[in-house]
């Protein structure tokens, strides 16, 4: 027995209407992602708090074709970050080590994997941006 009535028709048939295209901002569909998986970024939340030394582990698009990024280390792996809230990380290894004293997720990850912060520092050296001078505050 068929679970659907014989008169079942898909909700969408044919091409989208002109009103669909007029009501959606498709200007950024062909724009490339600014970041890629493996990039090390600094995430600034909506309140201005900076989360330093984060690695992008997944890139996705939301319903409006904007890139969404998933970062590590984090205590909320389901939470995405929008591209405007990210910049390439520029901290040195020493600054990352200092920062980990104040950042629980970064400290926990560094304790589980002692090579994590040095690997982040090496990745930072190969991506766009420059390493900050040691005199700059890590916070």
JOKAJO-V470103 format. One record per backbone hydrogen bond with DSSP energy under -0.5 kcal/mol. CO is the residue of the C=O (numbers start at 1). NH is the residue of the N-H. If there is no record, write none. Layout:
co = <CO CO>
nh = <NH NH>
This chain:
co = <5 11 17 17 18 19 20 21 24 26 28 36 39 39 40 41 41 42 42 43 43 45 49 50 51 54 55 56 58 60 62 66 67 68 69 70 70 72 76 81 82 83 85 87 90 92 93 94 95 96 97 98 99 99 102 103 104 105 106 107 108 109 113 115 116 117 118 119 120 121 122 123 123 124 133>
nh = <8 13 20 21 22 23 24 24 26 29 31 39 41 56 89 43 54 44 87 45 51 48 45 52 43 41 72 38 70 68 65 62 83 60 81 57 58 55 79 69 85 86 44 42 132 96 97 98 99 100 101 101 102 103 104 107 108 109 110 111 112 113 116 119 120 121 122 123 124 125 126 126 127 127 136>
